[in-house]
Amino acid sequence: MSLWKLEALRLWRTRRIVALAAIFIILGLGIPVLTHELPSLLKNSSGGVTIIAPPPTAATALHDFTSNASQIGTLVLVIVAAAGLALDANPALAAFYRSRTRSPLRLLLPRVIAVAVAGSICFAAGVICCWYQTDVLFGPLGVNALAAGFSLETTWIAFCVALTAFWAGLVRGVLPVAGMTIGSLLVVGFTGNIHPVARWLPTAMPASLDAFIGASHPGAPWRAVVVTVAAALCLLAIAGWRLQHRID
């Protein structure tokens, strides 16, 4: 059995892909409904206090889905990636794998690509659910705009998996890898609040899904795309070097 097939089966048999799919599908089905019903909920629970809120639109529902998916979905993605990429979390299993190959890339790449592809597929399922619900409740969204935004969102998913692989090469254990990855993403997110550098950071990617909706969309964040791709490749290279060092 090839390592590629092994990693695909591992995602399925451990039900990690089920966790990924569930969170994105639940958000995709639920957020548009919540956005549509939010004015009524606020009106009925205001206790006599007048709350003025803009009427919900399809763009609002998509924005709410994107915001929640980029936070909750990224958290689940990192945990799933850490569970697969923390090679030294189980010393006996790590010794077994490394006795079969001397190349760190043969251990690393199948796991990285399997998680990144699984995350992208599950996110696509959530986007399709959100698109359907939004179309029923508010009206149609531009399919071309959604496709363009989705392609950029997958860049963020790949970056998160590469960052997890980087920490898997530095620390041992699933929880330490997940914790350090989430901490690093928080640091990147806080740095994104600095306006001059925000357009260069990978944090511009999670907002891409709804950025193309509307006539005055800002366009693709090409600076952030270049930086994100370059950073992901560098992180994977360092992770491979660290794994090689441990093997030696």
LUMMI-634363 format. One record per residue (C-alpha): x, y, z; residue in one letter. Coordinates in steps of 0.1 Angstrom, whole numbers, padded with zeros to 4 digits. Example, Ala and Ser with C-alpha at 12.3 -4.5 7.8 and 13.67 -1.06 7.14 Angstrom:
// residues 2
+-------+-------+-------+------+
:    c1 :    c2 :    c3 : type :
+-------+-------+-------+------+
:  0123 : -0045 :  0078 :    a :
:  0137 : -0011 :  0071 :    s :
+-------+-------+-------+------+
//
This chain:
// residues 248
+-------+-------+-------+------+
:    c1 :    c2 :    c3 : type :
+-------+-------+-------+------+
:  0000 :  0000 :  0000 :    m :
:  0014 :  0034 : -0010 :    s :
:  0018 :  0062 :  0016 :    l :
: -0007 :  0083 : -0003 :    w :
: -0034 :  0057 :  0000 :    k :
: -0025 :  0051 :  0036 :    l :
: -0029 :  0087 :  0046 :    e :
: -0063 :  0089 :  0028 :    a :
: -0075 :  0058 :  0046 :    l :
: -0061 :  0072 :  0079 :    r :
: -0082 :  0103 :  0076 :    l :
: -0113 :  0083 :  0069 :    w :
: -0109 :  0055 :  0095 :    r :
: -0100 :  0079 :  0123 :    t :
: -0130 :  0100 :  0113 :    r :
: -0109 :  0131 :  0112 :    r :
: -0123 :  0140 :  0078 :    i :
: -0158 :  0136 :  0093 :    v :
: -0150 :  0162 :  0120 :    a :
: -0137 :  0186 :  0093 :    l :
: -0167 :  0181 :  0070 :    a :
: -0192 :  0183 :  0099 :    a :
: -0179 :  0217 :  0111 :    i :
: -0179 :  0233 :  0076 :    f :
: -0213 :  0218 :  0066 :    i :
: -0230 :  0229 :  0099 :    i :
: -0216 :  0264 :  0095 :    l :
: -0227 :  0265 :  0058 :    g :
: -0262 :  0254 :  0066 :    l :
: -0267 :  0272 :  0098 :    g :
: -0251 :  0307 :  0094 :    i :
: -0273 :  0319 :  0066 :    p :
: -0304 :  0309 :  0086 :    v :
: -0291 :  0326 :  0117 :    l :
: -0283 :  0357 :  0097 :    t :
: -0318 :  0357 :  0082 :    h :
: -0335 :  0353 :  0115 :    e :
: -0313 :  0376 :  0135 :    l :
: -0335 :  0407 :  0132 :    p :
: -0365 :  0388 :  0145 :    s :
: -0344 :  0373 :  0174 :    l :
: -0332 :  0407 :  0184 :    l :
: -0367 :  0422 :  0182 :    k :
: -0382 :  0395 :  0204 :    n :
: -0354 :  0395 :  0230 :    s :
: -0347 :  0433 :  0232 :    s :
: -0369 :  0437 :  0263 :    g :
: -0384 :  0470 :  0251 :    g :
: -0350 :  0484 :  0240 :    v :
: -0349 :  0495 :  0203 :    t :
: -0321 :  0479 :  0184 :    i :
: -0315 :  0492 :  0149 :    i :
: -0297 :  0467 :  0126 :    a :
: -0293 :  0468 :  0089 :    p :
: -0314 :  0443 :  0069 :    p :
: -0296 :  0411 :  0063 :    p :
: -0284 :  0404 :  0027 :    t :
: -0268 :  0376 :  0008 :    a :
: -0234 :  0393 :  0012 :    a :
: -0240 :  0396 :  0050 :    t :
: -0247 :  0359 :  0052 :    a :
: -0216 :  0350 :  0032 :    l :
: -0195 :  0373 :  0053 :    h :
: -0208 :  0357 :  0085 :    d :
: -0200 :  0323 :  0072 :    f :
: -0165 :  0333 :  0061 :    t :
: -0158 :  0348 :  0095 :    s :
: -0169 :  0317 :  0114 :    n :
: -0153 :  0293 :  0090 :    a :
: -0119 :  0311 :  0092 :    s :
: -0120 :  0308 :  0130 :    q :
: -0137 :  0276 :  0140 :    i :
: -0128 :  0258 :  0108 :    g :
: -0092 :  0267 :  0111 :    t :
: -0091 :  0255 :  0147 :    l :
: -0104 :  0221 :  0137 :    v :
: -0081 :  0220 :  0107 :    l :
: -0051 :  0226 :  0128 :    v :
: -0061 :  0199 :  0154 :    i :
: -0066 :  0174 :  0126 :    v :
: -0033 :  0183 :  0109 :    a :
: -0015 :  0181 :  0142 :    a :
: -0028 :  0146 :  0148 :    a :
: -0015 :  0135 :  0115 :    g :
:  0018 :  0154 :  0113 :    l :
:  0031 :  0149 :  0148 :    a :
:  0052 :  0120 :  0138 :    l :
:  0070 :  0116 :  0171 :    d :
:  0039 :  0117 :  0193 :    a :
:  0040 :  0079 :  0193 :    n :
:  0077 :  0068 :  0195 :    p :
:  0070 :  0032 :  0186 :    a :
:  0050 :  0042 :  0155 :    l :
:  0076 :  0068 :  0146 :    a :
:  0104 :  0042 :  0148 :    a :
:  0083 :  0019 :  0126 :    f :
:  0078 :  0045 :  0099 :    y :
:  0115 :  0056 :  0099 :    r :
:  0127 :  0021 :  0096 :    s :
:  0109 :  0019 :  0063 :    r :
:  0123 :  0051 :  0047 :    t :
:  0152 :  0075 :  0051 :    r :
:  0136 :  0103 :  0033 :    s :
:  0117 :  0128 :  0054 :    p :
:  0097 :  0140 :  0024 :    l :
:  0082 :  0105 :  0020 :    r :
:  0069 :  0108 :  0055 :    l :
:  0059 :  0144 :  0053 :    l :
:  0044 :  0152 :  0019 :    l :
:  0016 :  0125 :  0018 :    p :
:  0004 :  0137 :  0052 :    r :
:  0005 :  0174 :  0044 :    v :
: -0012 :  0170 :  0010 :    i :
: -0038 :  0146 :  0023 :    a :
: -0048 :  0170 :  0051 :    v :
: -0047 :  0201 :  0028 :    a :
: -0068 :  0184 :  0002 :    v :
: -0093 :  0170 :  0028 :    a :
: -0096 :  0205 :  0043 :    g :
: -0102 :  0221 :  0009 :    s :
: -0128 :  0195 :  0000 :    i :
: -0146 :  0199 :  0033 :    c :
: -0145 :  0237 :  0030 :    f :
: -0159 :  0234 : -0005 :    a :
: -0188 :  0214 :  0009 :    a :
: -0195 :  0241 :  0034 :    g :
: -0193 :  0268 :  0007 :    v :
: -0218 :  0249 : -0014 :    i :
: -0242 :  0245 :  0016 :    c :
: -0238 :  0283 :  0023 :    c :
: -0245 :  0291 : -0013 :    w :
: -0276 :  0270 : -0014 :    y :
: -0290 :  0284 :  0018 :    q :
: -0282 :  0319 :  0008 :    t :
: -0298 :  0315 : -0026 :    d :
: -0330 :  0302 : -0009 :    v :
: -0332 :  0328 :  0018 :    l :
: -0318 :  0360 :  0002 :    f :
: -0311 :  0355 : -0035 :    g :
: -0284 :  0343 : -0058 :    p :
: -0247 :  0348 : -0053 :    l :
: -0222 :  0351 : -0081 :    g :
: -0208 :  0316 : -0088 :    v :
: -0177 :  0330 : -0104 :    n :
: -0170 :  0353 : -0075 :    a :
: -0174 :  0324 : -0051 :    l :
: -0150 :  0302 : -0071 :    a :
: -0124 :  0330 : -0072 :    a :
: -0127 :  0335 : -0034 :    g :
: -0126 :  0298 : -0027 :    f :
: -0094 :  0293 : -0047 :    s :
: -0077 :  0319 : -0025 :    l :
: -0092 :  0304 :  0007 :    e :
: -0075 :  0271 : -0002 :    t :
: -0042 :  0289 : -0001 :    t :
: -0049 :  0297 :  0036 :    w :
: -0057 :  0261 :  0043 :    i :
: -0024 :  0250 :  0027 :    a :
: -0005 :  0276 :  0048 :    f :
: -0021 :  0264 :  0080 :    c :
: -0011 :  0228 :  0073 :    v :
:  0024 :  0239 :  0064 :    a :
:  0027 :  0258 :  0096 :    l :
:  0015 :  0227 :  0115 :    t :
:  0042 :  0207 :  0098 :    a :
:  0068 :  0232 :  0108 :    f :
:  0059 :  0229 :  0144 :    w :
:  0057 :  0192 :  0142 :    a :
:  0094 :  0193 :  0132 :    g :
:  0103 :  0213 :  0163 :    l :
:  0081 :  0199 :  0191 :    v :
:  0067 :  0165 :  0200 :    r :
:  0032 :  0156 :  0208 :    g :
: -0002 :  0164 :  0192 :    v :
: -0012 :  0190 :  0218 :    l :
:  0021 :  0210 :  0217 :    p :
:  0021 :  0210 :  0179 :    v :
: -0016 :  0222 :  0178 :    a :
: -0010 :  0248 :  0206 :    g :
:  0021 :  0263 :  0190 :    m :
:  0004 :  0264 :  0156 :    t :
: -0027 :  0282 :  0169 :    i :
: -0005 :  0306 :  0189 :    g :
:  0015 :  0314 :  0157 :    s :
: -0017 :  0320 :  0138 :    l :
: -0029 :  0344 :  0166 :    l :
:  0003 :  0363 :  0163 :    v :
: -0001 :  0366 :  0126 :    v :
: -0037 :  0377 :  0131 :    g :
: -0026 :  0404 :  0156 :    f :
:  0000 :  0416 :  0132 :    t :
: -0026 :  0418 :  0105 :    g :
: -0042 :  0447 :  0125 :    n :
: -0012 :  0468 :  0114 :    i :
: -0026 :  0485 :  0083 :    h :
:  0006 :  0489 :  0062 :    p :
:  0015 :  0452 :  0065 :    v :
: -0020 :  0437 :  0065 :    a :
: -0021 :  0434 :  0027 :    r :
:  0011 :  0413 :  0027 :    w :
:  0001 :  0388 :  0054 :    l :
: -0016 :  0353 :  0050 :    p :
: -0045 :  0366 :  0071 :    t :
: -0058 :  0384 :  0040 :    a :
: -0067 :  0350 :  0026 :    m :
: -0096 :  0340 :  0049 :    p :
: -0115 :  0371 :  0039 :    a :
: -0113 :  0363 :  0002 :    s :
: -0145 :  0343 : -0001 :    l :
: -0168 :  0373 :  0003 :    d :
: -0143 :  0399 : -0010 :    a :
: -0154 :  0393 : -0046 :    f :
: -0191 :  0398 : -0039 :    i :
: -0204 :  0432 : -0050 :    g :
: -0195 :  0457 : -0077 :    a :
: -0167 :  0474 : -0057 :    s :
: -0148 :  0444 : -0045 :    h :
: -0111 :  0451 : -0038 :    p :
: -0098 :  0424 : -0061 :    g :
: -0074 :  0395 : -0054 :    a :
: -0048 :  0402 : -0026 :    p :
: -0018 :  0392 : -0049 :    w :
:  0008 :  0404 : -0024 :    r :
: -0006 :  0382 :  0003 :    a :
: -0009 :  0353 : -0021 :    v :
:  0028 :  0355 : -0030 :    v :
:  0039 :  0358 :  0006 :    v :
:  0016 :  0329 :  0017 :    t :
:  0028 :  0305 : -0009 :    v :
:  0065 :  0314 : -0003 :    a :
:  0060 :  0311 :  0035 :    a :
:  0043 :  0277 :  0031 :    a :
:  0071 :  0263 :  0010 :    l :
:  0097 :  0276 :  0034 :    c :
:  0079 :  0261 :  0064 :    l :
:  0077 :  0227 :  0046 :    l :
:  0114 :  0229 :  0038 :    a :
:  0123 :  0236 :  0074 :    i :
:  0100 :  0208 :  0086 :    a :
:  0116 :  0184 :  0062 :    g :
:  0151 :  0194 :  0074 :    w :
:  0141 :  0189 :  0110 :    r :
:  0127 :  0155 :  0103 :    l :
:  0159 :  0146 :  0085 :    q :
:  0179 :  0158 :  0115 :    h :
:  0158 :  0136 :  0138 :    r :
:  0163 :  0106 :  0115 :    i :
:  0201 :  0112 :  0115 :    d :
+-------+-------+-------+------+
//
